[in-house]
C-alpha cells in the first residue's frame, strides 16, 4: 500500500507545475523542452522518484522539498507561482511530512 503522504506531494507538484506551464514564459515549451528546463525537469525527476517508492520516509525531505525551493529562489517565476511553492512547503510542514522523517531517523538510530 502506498503512503498517503506521497499523494500529498504529488498533488502539490501538479499545482505548481500547472501554474508554471500557464505562465507565458513556459507556454511555448514542448515536452522535450520540459526535460531541459531546470524547474520543470526537477519536478519531473521528483515524480519519477515518488512513483518508485512505497513510503515518503524512504526519501530524505530535501529530495521532495528541493524542486519547490528552486521555484522560490528562481528569478524567472512570478510572485503567484512563488506563493504556490511556498504554500506547498508550508503544507508539508503543517502535515508533518518533514517531522515524520526526522522521527523515523531518531527511532532507527
C-alpha positions as CSV (number, residue, x, y, z in Angstrom):
1,X,0.0,0.0,0.0
2,X,1.3,3.4,-0.9
3,X,1.8,6.1,1.8
4,X,-0.9,8.8,1.6
5,X,1.8,11.4,2.1
6,X,3.2,10.6,-1.4
7,X,-0.2,11.7,-2.8
8,X,0.0,15.0,-0.9
9,X,3.4,15.7,-2.5
10,X,2.2,14.6,-6.0
11,X,-0.8,16.9,-5.7
12,X,1.4,19.9,-4.8
13,X,3.7,19.0,-7.8
14,X,0.6,19.2,-10.0
15,X,-0.5,22.5,-8.7
16,X,2.9,24.2,-9.1
17,X,3.7,22.7,-12.4
18,X,0.3,23.7,-13.8
19,X,0.9,27.3,-12.7
20,X,4.4,27.3,-14.3
21,X,3.0,26.0,-17.6
22,X,0.3,28.6,-17.6
23,X,2.9,31.3,-17.3
24,X,3.8,33.0,-20.7
25,X,7.5,32.1,-20.4
26,X,6.7,28.4,-20.4
27,X,3.6,28.4,-22.6
28,X,5.6,27.7,-25.8
29,X,7.5,24.8,-24.3
30,X,7.2,21.4,-25.9
31,X,7.6,18.2,-23.9
32,X,11.2,18.0,-24.9
33,X,11.8,21.5,-23.6
34,X,10.4,20.4,-20.2
35,X,13.2,18.0,-19.6
36,X,15.7,20.7,-20.4
37,X,14.1,23.4,-18.3
38,X,15.7,23.2,-14.8
39,X,12.4,23.9,-12.9
40,X,10.2,21.5,-14.8
41,X,12.9,18.9,-15.0
42,X,13.3,18.8,-11.3
43,X,9.6,18.3,-10.8
44,X,9.7,15.5,-13.4
45,X,12.5,13.8,-11.7
46,X,10.7,14.1,-8.3
47,X,7.6,12.5,-9.9
48,X,9.7,9.5,-11.1
49,X,11.2,9.2,-7.6
50,X,7.8,9.2,-5.9
51,X,6.4,6.6,-8.4
52,X,9.2,4.2,-7.3
53,X,8.7,4.3,-3.5
54,X,6.0,3.0,-1.2
55,X,6.6,5.3,1.7
56,X,7.6,9.0,1.7
57,X,10.0,8.3,4.6
58,X,12.1,6.3,2.1
59,X,13.5,9.6,0.8
60,X,15.0,12.4,2.6
61,X,12.9,15.6,2.9
62,X,15.3,17.6,0.8
63,X,14.5,15.3,-2.1
64,X,10.9,16.4,-2.2
65,X,11.5,20.0,-1.0
66,X,14.2,20.8,-3.5
67,X,12.0,21.5,-6.6
68,X,9.7,23.7,-4.6
69,X,12.6,25.7,-3.0
70,X,14.1,26.1,-6.5
71,X,10.9,27.7,-7.6
72,X,11.1,30.1,-4.6
73,X,14.7,31.0,-5.4
74,X,14.2,31.4,-9.2
75,X,14.2,34.8,-10.7
76,X,12.2,33.5,-13.6
77,X,9.0,32.8,-11.7
78,X,6.3,35.3,-10.9
79,X,5.0,36.1,-7.4
80,X,1.9,33.9,-7.6
81,X,4.0,30.9,-8.7
82,X,6.4,31.6,-5.8
83,X,3.5,31.9,-3.5
84,X,2.1,28.4,-4.6
85,X,5.6,26.9,-4.0
86,X,5.7,28.4,-0.5
87,X,2.2,27.2,0.2
88,X,3.3,23.7,-0.7
89,X,6.3,23.9,1.6
90,X,4.0,25.2,4.4
91,X,1.6,22.3,3.8
92,X,4.5,19.8,4.1
93,X,5.5,21.4,7.4
94,X,1.9,21.6,8.6
95,X,1.1,17.9,7.7
96,X,4.3,16.8,9.5
97,X,5.9,15.3,6.3
98,X,9.3,16.6,7.4
99,X,8.8,15.8,11.1
100,X,7.8,12.2,10.3
101,X,11.1,11.6,8.5
102,X,13.1,13.0,11.5
103,X,11.1,10.9,13.9
104,X,11.9,7.8,11.8
105,X,15.6,8.7,11.8
106,X,15.6,9.0,15.6
107,X,13.8,5.7,16.0
108,X,16.2,3.9,13.7
109,X,19.3,5.4,15.4
